[in-house]
């Protein structure tokens, strides 16, 4: 169980790092600013929640989710 938790945390870290890089490039801001922008979102909260399984998605998928949340189109991502 500990190994699974560490694997999930590693996936979360890798994805968050990649998404931060992508936000920084897209918005032409520093990675520190991109981290601040990402950390206050529901998208980031879901990424940190192992039960959401968002850690199994691609960085592009998470970035799309983040962008939709920034546009106020959050409902799209909460539909089942």
N, C-alpha and C positions, 0 to 999 in steps of 0.2 A: 504494500500500500504506500509506503514511503517513496519507493521508486516511481510509482505512478504520479504521486503528487509532485515530485521533482521534475518529471517529464512534462507535466502540464505547466508548471511554473517556467520551465525553459521555453516552451512554445509561446507562452504569454510574453515573456521578455523579448524573444526574437521578433514576434509580430509587432509588439509595441515599438520596438526600435525601428523597424522598417517603416511602420506607419508614420512615426515622427519624422523620419527622413523624407518621406513622400510629402507630408504636409509642409515641411520647411522648404522643399524645392518648389512646390506648387504655389505657396503663398509668398515666396521670396523672403522668408524670415529665418532667424537663427533656430537651431534645434532646441535651444532652451525655451524660446517662445513657443515653438511647436509642442513641446512637452506640456507646457502650461495650458495650451489650448485643448490638447487631447485629454488631459487629466480631469478636466471639469465636465466631461461629457458622460452621458448615459452609455454611449458606445464603449468607452473605456471601462466603466463599471461592469458592463456585461463581459468584456474581455477578461476581467479579473475573476469573474464568477465561473468556476469550473462547470457548474450545472448548465450554463448556457451553451456549452460546447463551441463557443466562438473561437477558442484556441485551435480548433481543427480547420478553420477557414483560412483563406489566403489573405495576405496583406491588402491586396486590391479589394477584396470583398469588404474588409473592415474599413478601408478608406472610403468606399462607396457608402457604407453605413454612416460613417462620420460625416461625410458631405451632406447626406440626406438630413441628418440631424441638424446640421448647421443651417440648412435651408428651411427648417421647420417641418420637414416631411418625415417625422419620426414614425407616424402611424404605419407607413409602408413597411417598416422593419419589424413592427410588433404584430403584424398579421400572421395568423397560423395557417 
